Amino acid sequence: MTQLGYLAGEGGVEVESITRLVDALASADPNSINDPTLIAATQLTVELDQTLFPLNKKSTQKEPQTWAHELQLQGVAPSVMQALHRATMERHSGTLRAKKAVACLLWITDRPIAEIEQTLTQFGGAPDGAAGPIRAVSTRSCDLLPAVTRVAEILHPGLDLAERRARLLTRLEVGVPASAVDVASQVGSRLTRGDYHRLLRAGLCSIDAIEVASDEDILTCLDDGRRGLEKLDELRRAVRAHREQERERAPGTPILPPYEG
């Protein structure tokens, strides 16, 4: 409880947010705390409830059923699914939370933003589109995800989410699937989501592929002129940085010979 209190006090997270997360994650099977569960749990916070998102409130069947069903298919922990629909002051909060979680999960796929918008606005309620709200909810989820994962680790001693957290934060920041995360973790937002997705379609969004690709092939996926060359340099640096990290993690040459008894 002291650790949870410190998290609320020093982490800039609402106490009510921590309380909701504890209620949702305490009874969850640690093995069920996957990326979709963490993203859905993030939507339980007060901070995400305050993030605006389009919803057709007149749709009493399709909106509520569609987003909840999608999260179930993604393997979101049952206790988190139940918590999403726990009553709040806002009658539609459960549907909004589920929809925001789906928006984040779509954002980290290889789907174009126009297709994601079309999917999320298929029931109406978004006359001005949804691109801005999609980016806003993904960004706010990045802000709260470290607190969510820390709550899960405190509640389930032995659960280490450090690597999962780092990868998911990278994906939410730039909007890429898992296949691009090694590159995106090095380059981040210095490339746009569109850049990453053009590289993906060309098969050039992995460390191995970029390492052997020609400058000309990579530049066809980037901007023209100086900006494209700057992005190319970023990608080349990303490969070098990734290889250096691999060397640092690799075990060194043994000092002692094999022991003979």
Summary of the structure (lengths in Angstrom):
residues: 261
radius of gyration: 21.0
end to end distance: 50.7
largest distance: 78.7
contacts: 797
relative contact order: 0.11
helix: 66%
strand: 0%
